[in-house]
C-alpha cells in the first residue's frame, strides 16, 4: 500500500497490484518485475505526469 500526496493538496491511498520491496543499499531505480508491477508504474506515471503527448519509454 502506498500513500501519495499531490501538490494540489489531495492525498490518495493506493493498493499496489504487486508488492514493492526494496533492499538496503539497493537503488530505487529498478525495472518492473512483471505485468502487475508495470501496471502500478503506469498508474503512477499517469497520476504525476499529466503532460500532453507524454510518451512512455519502452
N, C-alpha and C positions, 0 to 999 in steps of 0.2 A: 504494500500500500504506500502511496506517496501523497504528500500534501504539497500543493503548488499554490504560490501566491503570485498575483499578477500586478503589474504597475498600475492598473486601473482600480485596484483596491479589492478585487474579488479573490476569494480563496476557494479552491476545489480539492476534494479528496478523491484520488483515483485509485482504483484497484487494478493492479497490473495483471495482464494475461499470463506473463511469465515472471517468476521471481527474480529480483535483482540482487545479485551477490557480488560484493567487491572484497578482495583480499587485501590485507595490509600491504602497503607499498606497491599496489597494482595501479596502473594508470586507469583513470576513469574513461579514457578513450578506448573503447573496445567495440568490436563488430557485434551485430545482433547474432544471437546464438541459433535462432530458428524463426519460423514464420510468426509465432506468437510474440516473440521479443521484438521482431521487426514491426509488427503491428503497434506495439507500445511506443516505439520510436517514432513512427509516422504520426500517431495521435499527438504526441508531444510536439513534434515539428509543426503540425497544423495549428496547435494552440499558441505557440510562441513565435511563429514566423508567418504572420498573416500578410505576406508580401505578394503583391500581384505578380503573376508569372514566375513564382518561385519554382525552380527546377530541382527536384531531389537528385542527389548524386547516386549513381549505381553502387 
